[in-house]
Each structure stands twice: as C-alpha cells, then as structure tokens.
Amino acid sequence: MINIIKKELFVYTGLLTMLMLFMHPDLLSNPTERLSNMQAMGNYVHPLLYTFFIYLVLYFFRVIFSFVKRLFTKKKD
C-alpha cells in the first residue's frame, strides 16, 4: 500500500512539475518574480487543483488501459 502511494505521489509531483514548466516557462529564468505575482494575487491553490483534475483524467485512462490489457493477457492455470 505504501509503495502504491509513493508511486502515485511521484506521478502527481512529476505532472505538477511538467505542467508548471509548460504553463510558466519564466519560472526557469525568474522564479522570484513569478512567486511574488502569486503572492500578490493570492492564487496558491490553483496549480494543485489543475494538476489534480488532469491527474484524475490520466488515472482514468490508466485504469481503462489496465483493464483492456488484462482482457488480452492469457491466464495461467
């Protein structure tokens, strides 16, 4: 159970990092300006929410892919 949680946290963190860099490439060149803008606007939670919604979509596709994969694999008796 702990390994599953670690794996999903790794996937979520990777997705958060990837989305963060795609949506705000200025984080690499000037991160303090981006963080000061976030502080001025008070929008700390929106990256986590957006990532969570995209994570749910990806999780849904992963479950479907796993189900289809199980349908086509042979069972050992």
N, C-alpha and C positions, 0 to 999 in steps of 0.2 A: 504493500500500500504506500509506504514511504517513497519507494522508487517511482511509482506512478505519479505521485505529487511532485517529486523533483523533476521528472521528465516534463510534466505539463507546465511547471513554473519556468523551466528552461525554454520551452516553446513560446510561452507568453512573453518572457523577457526578450527573446530574440525578435519576436514580432513587434514588440513595443519599440525596440531599438531601430529595426528596419523602417517602420512607419515614421518614426521620429526623424530619421535622416532623409527619407524621401520627401516628407512634407515640409521640413525646415532645414534645408541644406546649410543655412547660415549658422547652425549650431556648431559646425566644424570650424568656421572662421571666426565667429564672435559669439561665444556662448553666453557671456555675461550680459550682452545686450538683449538676447532672447529671454533670458531668465528675468531680467528687470522688466521687460514687457509683460511677461506672465504675472509678475508680482503686481504691476500697476493695474492690470486688468482683473486679477483675481481668478484666473482660469487655470487652476492647478489640476482639476479632476478630469477635464475633457480628454487628455491623451489616454488616460486609463480606461475611460468609457468607450472611446472609439476603438481602442485595441481590444477591449472585451467583446464588443459586437463582432468585429472581424474574426476574433478567436472563435466565437461561437459558430460562425459560418464555416470556418475551416474545420472545426471539430465535427460538425455535421457531415461534411464531405469525407472526413477521415473515417467516421463510423460507417457511412454508406460503402466506401471503398473496402473496408474490412469485411463487411457483410458479403459483398459481391465476391471478394477473394475467398471467403470460406465456402461459398457455394460451388466454386470451381476446383477446390482442392480435394484430393482423394482422402477418404478416411481410412486409417489403418485399423484392421480388425485383429 
